[in-house]
């Protein structure tokens, strides 16, 4: 295995998009849609997330699944719109996190499996 050396001057930027789903059916459905449309390279589903929040003036808590969606920056707008269109929640949580860097091999793989900038215009 080749040792990774990250170039701090030219970081390999990726985005991690977070969203939660109420159950495994909706999480798997959303994952399938995003991957089929090549809007994400990888989606990790974290189970057993307990969310506490206020909704319509009432304090709530729900067992949810957290999706960690890895994508290149040029696809974020399309990905967010796809989440909004296909999410079961009225106001889905969608958080965008920009990475500082990623391993060159991982970054190259993401480029290979996701739509290229010219196909998203």
C-alpha positions as CSV (number, residue, x, y, z in Angstrom):
1,X,0.0,0.0,0.0
2,X,1.3,3.4,-0.9
3,X,1.8,5.9,1.9
4,X,-0.4,9.0,1.7
5,X,1.2,12.5,1.5
6,X,-1.3,15.3,1.5
7,X,-0.4,18.5,-0.3
8,X,-1.5,21.3,2.0
9,X,-1.0,23.9,-0.8
10,X,-3.5,22.1,-3.1
11,X,-5.9,20.2,-0.8
12,X,-8.2,17.6,-2.3
13,X,-11.5,19.2,-1.4
14,X,-14.7,17.2,-1.0
15,X,-18.0,17.8,0.6
16,X,-19.7,15.8,3.3
17,X,-23.5,16.3,3.4
18,X,-25.4,15.2,6.5
19,X,-29.1,14.3,6.5
20,X,-31.2,12.2,8.8
21,X,-34.0,9.8,7.9
22,X,-36.8,8.4,10.1
23,X,-36.3,4.7,9.1
24,X,-34.1,2.3,7.2
25,X,-36.5,2.2,4.2
26,X,-36.3,5.9,3.5
27,X,-32.6,6.0,4.2
28,X,-32.0,3.1,1.7
29,X,-34.3,4.7,-0.8
30,X,-32.5,8.1,-0.6
31,X,-29.1,6.4,-0.8
32,X,-30.2,4.4,-3.9
33,X,-31.4,7.5,-5.7
34,X,-28.3,9.6,-4.9
35,X,-26.0,6.8,-6.0
36,X,-28.0,5.9,-9.1
37,X,-27.9,9.6,-10.2
38,X,-24.1,9.6,-9.5
39,X,-24.5,12.6,-7.1
40,X,-22.5,10.9,-4.4
41,X,-19.5,8.6,-4.4
42,X,-20.2,7.0,-1.0
43,X,-23.0,7.2,1.6
44,X,-22.5,5.8,5.0
45,X,-25.6,5.1,7.1
46,X,-25.2,5.4,10.8
47,X,-27.9,3.7,12.8
48,X,-29.3,4.4,16.3
49,X,-29.1,8.2,16.3
50,X,-31.3,9.8,18.9
51,X,-32.3,13.3,17.8
52,X,-33.8,15.9,20.2
53,X,-35.5,18.9,18.7
54,X,-38.4,21.3,18.7
55,X,-41.0,20.8,16.0
56,X,-44.2,22.9,15.7
57,X,-43.7,24.3,19.2
58,X,-43.3,20.9,20.9
59,X,-40.2,19.3,22.2
60,X,-39.6,16.0,20.4
61,X,-37.1,13.1,20.2
62,X,-36.8,10.6,17.5
63,X,-34.7,7.5,16.6
64,X,-33.2,8.3,13.2
65,X,-30.5,7.2,10.8
66,X,-27.7,9.6,9.8
67,X,-26.5,9.7,6.3
68,X,-22.9,10.8,5.7
69,X,-22.8,11.6,2.0
70,X,-19.5,12.2,0.3
71,X,-19.5,14.2,-2.9
72,X,-17.4,16.7,-5.0
73,X,-18.3,20.4,-4.5
74,X,-19.7,20.8,-8.1
75,X,-22.5,18.4,-7.3
76,X,-23.7,19.9,-4.0
77,X,-26.5,22.0,-5.4
78,X,-27.9,19.1,-7.4
79,X,-27.5,16.7,-4.5
80,X,-29.3,19.0,-2.0
81,X,-32.2,19.5,-4.5
82,X,-32.4,15.7,-4.9
83,X,-32.6,15.2,-1.2
84,X,-35.3,17.9,-0.8
85,X,-37.4,16.3,-3.6
86,X,-37.1,12.7,-2.3
87,X,-37.0,13.1,1.5
88,X,-39.9,12.1,3.6
89,X,-39.5,15.0,6.1
90,X,-41.2,18.4,5.5
91,X,-38.1,20.2,6.6
92,X,-35.2,17.7,6.2
93,X,-31.9,18.4,8.0
94,X,-29.3,19.1,5.3
95,X,-25.8,20.2,6.6
96,X,-22.9,20.8,4.3
97,X,-19.4,20.3,5.6
98,X,-16.3,21.1,3.5
99,X,-13.3,18.9,4.1
100,X,-9.9,20.4,4.6
101,X,-8.3,17.7,2.5
102,X,-8.7,14.0,1.6
103,X,-6.3,11.3,0.5
104,X,-5.4,11.6,-3.2
105,X,-6.5,8.1,-3.9
106,X,-9.9,8.6,-2.4
107,X,-10.3,11.9,-4.1
108,X,-9.5,10.4,-7.5
109,X,-12.0,7.6,-6.9
110,X,-14.7,10.1,-6.0
111,X,-14.0,11.9,-9.3
112,X,-14.3,8.6,-11.2
113,X,-17.7,7.6,-9.8
114,X,-19.5,10.9,-9.7
115,X,-20.9,13.0,-12.5
116,X,-18.4,15.3,-14.1
117,X,-18.9,19.1,-14.0
118,X,-19.8,19.3,-17.7
119,X,-22.7,16.9,-17.3
120,X,-24.4,18.9,-14.5
121,X,-24.9,22.2,-16.3
